[in-house]
Each structure stands twice: as structure tokens, then as C-alpha cells.
């Protein structure tokens, strides 16, 4: 296992999950520093505290030789549309609200599903699906049910997987959706469920999760309703990514992300290739689009010291770069995951640590 600081110049050669390609054009320094997270319509600009770099010279040096690719730290080249609908899941008898963002171009495009956290609004992840759509993905949230009295993880995973066929059959964008090439993402409980779903459907080709938690809450994780998913990681033979935080592994009546069940435990058992990013000073809710508007659910976690906008913007950028690398096989995005740009933006500025295997 190597940290980005240890990888150094080796990472510039792209030894992690492929080689960085050649190109004559590099990301623009000014755009990365001044407005890294602009929105198509301004509704999710999120630029306050968004990922920057130590100084202009540092960024210029970091991207020297980087690829001429759309920067995942800003919206991509595709115009997008959005749609709200309802998914009725025959296997579980659940009815789930769905929000999807998709490119207006013809496609086909990979499908990415983003699962919400426990008792958290699916709308808190719309920023992720919109960013993904601008990079050429059919991206959606599924508002599956959760309960304070216990969660049936198997049913919840089935709700997520049902959205793949729902996307394929949708009359508005179904012809754009490549349901043979799917990414599974989620936050907290949703991250755990995304990984569980990935073990059950071969159409899922990569999984990238935000602070996944494997516990079942104060009552523990009791089979068969609550699945222990980290133990399934050795059987999951796809690329995986885990972004977590430094604040909520302990403390309070029930830690928001207990150390014995947090993102590091998934990464420890994951197969190669896998990525682990630790957002320094973030808490469990820092990955939401608007942690301040989360309400009572977010009040139980320890206080973050890193700005919500900074962590959220970093997580969006990493999610896009991960799927560009692993669903579209674009090795140039290694620079944004473990290479020069990732080191300049996140490691040298003490926003994150990064390890990979």
C-alpha cells in the first residue's frame, strides 16, 4: 500500500490502475483556483471552500504533462436534462421516488446509481448525479425506505438494482442508458448497500462509496435483515473506491461512523484495484450537498472542521474521475485520483490523504 506522498513521481507514470496518457493541453490553473465547482445553472455552485491548490506554481508543476481531459472538479462537456419519477419494485413491493440526470446527447452512456444515507434526503445527492451527467452518465438516486426500527439490507439492495432495468425501459432516456456498464455509489448506509448490490449483479462494473458504514445502528447488525458487507469485499472482483473522514469514528452514544465498521474496514478487505481517500477534518455528513440544511439527522455527528463545500466538491470530483477511469477505461484520470493533480489539490493542501492498492 502506498500513499500519494510515497508514490511521488511514480504516480505520474500512472502505475496505479493504468498509465497516464500523453497530451499537449493541461487543465487551466486559473479555473481550478478561482471557480472549481461551477454549475450549469448556478444552483449548485458550491465554490466556497472548494478544493484549491497551495499556489499557482504548485498547480502548474502538478499538471505538467497531465492529460487534456475535462477537469472533474467542474462540470463536464455534456448538456443535461433531469427527470423525477417513481419506481415500483415487484420483488420488494416498495415504491421509490427516483431522480435522474442524463445527457441530452444520443449516447449510450454508463449508468451510475447514488444511494442516500440513513434517514437522509435523496435530494442531498443531486449535485453528484448532475456532475456525473455532465460527463456523460445516466445518473440517478433511488429513495428507498429506511426505518429507525431496523433495515432489511437485502430488500434495499434489490430496490437499487431494480433501478437499472427501470432506466433501460424509461421512454425518455432509456435508449441512452448502457445498463451493461453500471457504477454503484452511496453514502453511509447507502454506501454499504451500493457494495452489497454490486456483489449481486454482474452489470455493476465499479463501486465508489462515501463514508460507508457496516453497522446496524444502536441495536447492532442482526442477520438476516442486516448484512455484514465488508466481509464480502474479497468476493467483489471490481474496482472499488472509498472516501471517508477523520471525525466520526468514535464519540457520543452511537458514533456516526464507528471505527470498527467504517470505510477503512471495507478498504482493508477490498481486492485490487482499490482507492481510499480520507478527508481531513470532515465528518460523516460532510459529503452532503448541504450539510447545514440536513436537520436533526446531522446533529448527532461530531462537528467537522473542514468546510462542507470543500469536502463535497472533492468527493464529486473524485467520483467522476473514478468512473471515467473504470467505466470508460480512460487512464488519464489516474492523475486526478492518485497522481499529480490529486496530490497538488488534496494532499499538499492537507485536505486529504490517499492510499491505493
Residue pairs with C-beta under 8 A, 6 or more apart in sequence:
1 355
1 356
1 357
2 355
2 356
3 347
3 353
3 354
3 355
4 11
4 338
4 342
4 343
4 347
4 353
4 354
4 355
5 343
5 347
7 15
7 16
7 338
7 339
7 343
11 334
11 338
11 339
11 340
11 343
12 20
12 65
12 335
12 339
12 340
13 19
13 20
14 20
14 331
14 334
14 335
14 339
16 273
16 334
16 337
16 338
16 339
16 356
17 239
17 273
17 325
17 326
17 331
17 334
17 337
17 356
18 325
18 329
18 331
18 334
19 331
19 334
20 65
20 66
20 67
20 331
20 332
20 334
20 335
20 339
21 67
21 331
21 332
22 67
23 66
23 67
23 68
23 69
23 332
24 68
25 68
26 63
26 64
26 65
26 66
26 67
26 68
27 63
27 66
27 69
27 71
27 341
29 56
29 59
29 60
29 63
31 71
31 74
32 52
32 53
32 59
32 71
32 73
32 345
33 52
33 53
33 56
33 59
35 47
35 74
36 47
36 50
36 51
36 52
36 71
36 73
36 74
36 313
36 317
37 44
37 45
37 46
37 47
37 50
37 51
37 73
37 74
37 309
37 313
37 316
38 45
38 47
38 74
38 75
39 45
39 46
39 75
39 130
40 75
40 79
40 80
40 130
40 134
44 126
44 127
44 130
44 289
46 127
46 289
46 309
46 312
46 313
47 309
47 313
48 307
48 309
49 306
49 307
49 308
49 309
49 310
49 313
50 73
50 309
50 310
50 313
51 73
51 310
51 313
51 314
51 317
51 345
51 346
51 349
51 351
52 345
52 349
53 59
53 62
53 344
53 345
53 348
53 349
54 344
54 348
54 349
58 344
58 348
59 344
59 345
61 340
61 344
62 340
62 341
62 343
62 344
62 345
63 335
63 340
63 341
63 344
64 340
65 340
66 332
66 335
66 339
66 340
66 341
67 332
67 333
67 335
69 324
69 330
69 332
69 333
70 76
70 77
70 135
71 317
71 336
72 131
72 135
72 316
72 317
72 318
72 319
72 320
72 321
72 324
72 333
72 336
73 313
73 316
73 317
73 336
73 345
75 130
75 131
75 134
76 131
76 134
76 135
76 136
76 320
77 134
77 135
78 103
78 104
78 105
78 133
78 134
78 135
78 136
79 103
79 104
79 105
79 134
80 101
80 102
80 103
80 104
80 130
80 133
80 134
81 101
81 102
81 104
81 173
82 99
82 100
82 101
82 102
82 130
82 133
83 99
83 100
83 102
83 170
83 172
83 173
84 97
84 98
84 99
84 100
85 97
85 98
85 100
85 170
86 95
86 96
86 97
86 98
87 95
87 96
87 97
87 98
87 142
87 159
87 162
87 163
87 166
88 94
88 95
88 96
89 95
89 96
89 158
89 159
89 162
90 162
91 155
91 158
91 162
92 155
92 158
92 159
92 162
94 144
94 145
94 155
94 159
96 142
96 143
96 144
96 145
96 159
96 163
97 122
97 142
97 143
98 140
98 141
98 142
98 143
98 163
98 166
99 122
99 123
99 126
99 129
99 140
99 141
99 143
100 129
100 138
100 139
100 140
100 141
100 167
100 170
100 173
101 126
101 129
101 130
101 132
101 133
101 138
101 139
101 140
102 109
102 133
102 137
102 138
102 139
102 173
102 176
102 177
103 109
103 133
103 134
103 136
103 137
103 138
103 176
105 136
105 176
106 175
106 176
107 136
107 138
107 175
107 176
107 177
107 178
108 175
108 176
108 177
108 178
109 136
109 137
109 138
109 176
109 177
109 178
110 136
110 137
110 138
110 178
110 181
110 182
110 183
110 323
110 327
110 328
111 137
111 138
111 139
111 140
111 164
111 167
111 177
111 178
111 179
111 181
111 182
111 183
112 129
112 132
112 137
112 138
112 139
112 140
112 182
112 183
112 184
112 185
112 323
112 327
113 139
113 140
113 141
113 142
113 160
113 163
113 164
113 182
113 183
113 184
113 185
113 186
113 194
113 197
114 125
114 128
114 129
114 139
114 140
114 141
114 185
114 186
114 187
114 190
115 141
115 142
115 144
115 160
115 184
115 185
115 186
115 187
115 189
115 190
115 191
115 193
115 194
116 122
116 124
116 125
116 141
116 143
116 144
116 186
116 187
116 190
117 124
117 186
117 187
117 188
117 189
117 190
117 191
118 146
118 151
118 188
118 189
118 217
118 297
119 146
119 148
119 297
120 187
120 188
120 288
120 294
120 297
121 294
122 141
122 142
122 143
123 141
123 289
124 288
124 289
124 290
124 294
125 141
125 187
125 288
125 289
126 141
126 289
127 289
127 312
127 316
128 139
128 185
128 289
128 315
128 316
128 319
129 139
129 140
129 141
130 139
131 316
131 319
131 320
132 139
132 319
132 320
132 323
133 139
135 320
135 323
135 324
136 328
137 183
137 323
137 327
138 167
138 173
138 176
138 177
138 178
140 163
140 167
142 159
142 160
142 163
144 156
144 159
144 160
144 193
145 156
145 159
146 156
146 189
150 216
150 217
150 219
150 222
150 225
150 226
151 189
151 216
151 225
151 226
152 225
153 192
153 193
153 196
153 225
153 226
153 227
153 229
154 196
154 224
154 225
154 227
156 189
156 193
157 193
157 196
157 197
157 200
160 184
160 186
160 193
160 194
160 197
161 197
161 200
161 201
164 179
164 182
164 201
164 203
165 179
167 173
167 174
167 177
167 179
168 174
168 177
168 179
170 177
179 203
180 203
181 203
181 205
181 327
182 201
182 203
182 204
182 205
183 204
183 205
183 206
183 207
183 208
183 323
183 326
183 327
184 194
184 195
184 197
184 198
184 204
184 206
184 207
184 208
185 191
185 194
185 207
185 208
185 209
185 210
185 319
186 192
186 193
186 194
186 209
186 210
186 212
187 209
187 210
187 211
187 212
187 287
187 288
188 210
188 211
188 212
188 213
188 256
188 257
188 284
189 213
190 209
190 210
190 212
191 209
191 210
191 211
191 212
191 213
191 242
191 263
192 209
192 212
192 213
192 214
192 227
192 229
194 207
194 209
194 212
195 207
195 209
195 212
195 229
195 232
195 233
195 236
195 240
195 266
196 227
196 229
196 232
197 204
198 204
198 207
198 236
198 238
199 229
199 232
199 235
199 236
204 238
205 238
205 239
205 326
205 327
206 238
206 239
206 240
206 241
206 322
206 323
206 326
206 327
207 236
207 238
207 239
207 240
207 241
208 240
208 241
208 242
208 243
208 318
208 319
208 322
208 323
209 240
209 241
209 242
209 243
209 263
209 266
210 243
210 287
210 315
210 319
211 243
211 244
211 245
211 257
211 262
211 263
211 284
211 287
212 229
212 242
212 262
212 263
212 266
213 256
213 257
213 258
213 261
213 262
213 284
214 221
214 228
214 229
214 230
214 261
214 262
214 265
214 266
215 221
215 258
215 260
215 261
216 222
216 226
217 254
218 253
218 254
220 226
221 227
221 228
221 261
229 266
230 261
230 265
230 266
230 268
230 269
231 269
233 240
233 266
233 269
233 270
233 271
234 269
234 270
234 271
236 270
236 271
237 271
238 326
239 273
239 274
239 275
239 322
239 325
239 326
240 266
240 267
240 270
240 271
240 273
240 274
240 275
241 274
241 275
241 276
241 277
241 318
241 319
241 322
241 337
242 263
242 264
242 266
242 267
242 270
242 274
242 275
242 276
242 277
243 263
243 276
243 277
243 278
243 279
243 287
243 314
243 315
243 318
244 257
244 262
244 263
244 264
244 276
244 277
244 278
244 279
245 257
245 278
245 279
245 281
245 282
245 283
245 284
245 286
245 304
245 311
246 278
246 279
246 280
246 281
246 282
247 281
247 282
247 283
247 284
247 301
247 302
247 303
247 304
247 305
248 255
248 256
248 257
248 262
248 283
248 284
248 301
248 302
249 255
249 257
249 258
249 259
249 262
250 258
250 259
251 302
252 300
252 301
252 302
254 300
256 283
256 284
256 285
256 300
256 301
256 302
257 263
257 284
263 276
264 276
267 274
267 276
267 355
270 357
272 357
273 356
273 357
274 356
274 357
275 322
275 337
275 338
275 354
275 355
275 356
276 354
276 355
276 356
277 314
277 318
277 346
277 352
277 353
277 354
278 352
278 353
278 354
279 286
279 306
279 311
279 314
279 315
279 351
279 352
280 306
280 350
280 351
280 352
280 353
281 304
281 305
281 306
282 304
282 306
282 311
283 301
283 302
283 303
283 304
284 301
285 291
285 294
285 297
285 298
285 301
285 304
285 308
286 304
286 306
286 308
286 311
286 312
287 311
287 312
287 315
288 294
288 298
288 308
288 312
289 312
290 308
291 298
291 304
291 308
291 312
292 308
304 311
306 351
310 351
314 345
314 346
314 351
314 352
317 336
318 336
318 337
321 333
321 336
321 337
322 333
322 337
324 330
324 333
325 331
325 333
325 334
325 337
335 341
335 342
336 342
337 354
337 356
338 354
338 356
342 354
343 354
345 351
346 352
346 354
347 353
347 354
